[in-house]
Amino acid sequence: MTTFHSTRSTTDSLTSKQAIRKGIADDGGLFVSDSLGDEHVDIASLAGKSYRQIAQDVLAKLLPDFTDEELADCIREAYGDQWSDPAITPLRPLGDDYILELFNGPTSAFKDVALQILPRFMARTTPAGGDEDEKIMILTATSGDTGKAALAGFADAPGTAITVFYPEGKVSQVQQLQMTTQTGDNVNVCAVKGNFDDAQSAVKRIFGDKELAAELAGTSHTVLSSANSINVGRLVPQVVYYFAAYAQLLERQVINVGDEVEFTVPTGNFGDILAGYYAKLLGLPVKHLVVASDRNNVLFDFLTSGTYNRQRPFYQTISPSMDILVSSNLERMLYYFSEKDTRLISMLMNDLSQWGAFEVPEPMLKSIRSLFGCGWADEDQVRESIRDCWERNRYVIDPHTACGYFVMQQMPRDPLTPRVLLSTASPYKFPRVVNESLGLDATGTDFECMDVLAEATGTTAPAALRGLETADVRFDDVVEIDAMEEYVRSAAEK
């Protein structure tokens, strides 16, 4: 039986349902399974399968205590008409390379792939101790995209409520409106004074507050859980799209079964690329995973030096969803690369929280670097990449995807290994930056910018984004970091 325990200790032994419901381990670690990779997905059978069929194959290996029927129901509900492309994550040619479109979901960002299915997983987990009245309060900090995708997934989902915190003034106008206009009786949205790392650290502290947990359980039958990629139920659905990309390459006869593929992934919190590592452990022939960062290049420095140091200036960039200095999911990767040494991980994370830095042993860094490459792009390079990608390929990318595009162009190309760039979001979420990059008019509102972009490129703004202009703003709360706990308390009482 596959069980889950913390990256920092082996005391827990939870099923995947319990791990998803709980979100984060009591000691602050993330849930991992030691049997990951024992079983492989049959890659020879991938070609010709639909996204839903591939999801069924992959998720059955990762979440074995869900029945086939439960998984099929979750998959059907999550990947239906709310997607604008029946392929869910279509692969498009991009010059000699490929781009995997992950933004065809309801909120136009890659987070939809996981956050459309997470509430369905949650609905099929059972309360601890059989408390039938127990509600789950999803608590999430967002650097821009997770918040809206989580709100869209959990709005009015039975037995749940959701509270999202975002850094005031540090998300795009479109991202902010996506959150503050969210409908649903069970949703709460609040800006915080600080950056994403401040908000995320506070959320982790709230999860670790035993007294608050007891109080919420007593007064409102509420347990807290997470929709950030610290939740294993948020991470595993992302593994599916790596297999979906491979299936599409097989179908087009770009590769034969067993041929290796390289993936370049724009990432701040490391979840999106960690999913590629999980795919490799499940038997996908992944040659390299390339981490693309923006100016907050803490992952680049770690992968080149072996030292992770968050004591550094924080930059607010034009790729706000990647403006992160503490990449939570790195902890899971370190666990597997340390040969599952919980004591070492506990020590490293303790160093990070006490001193703001940690260093991994040299042999461990060497094996990490044999799989993970890295690069980063500054703001000028991001703008230049958006323009270059349009001029060469007639394809419009957003500023996060542009970090990946820039890094991929810098990497040496092996003509025998196809390269796939994972996209982050629709360019229409960042129309001003995209217009500036393409030399178009960017003086009006974000909505006027969308219209200019559509006119100039012959593309269409997603209806849900364009419609934000006339949507009613429901939430305008702003709190200090240390008032977040009180906000959660009052949200739970509603």
Disulfide bonds with the S-S distance in Angstrom:
none
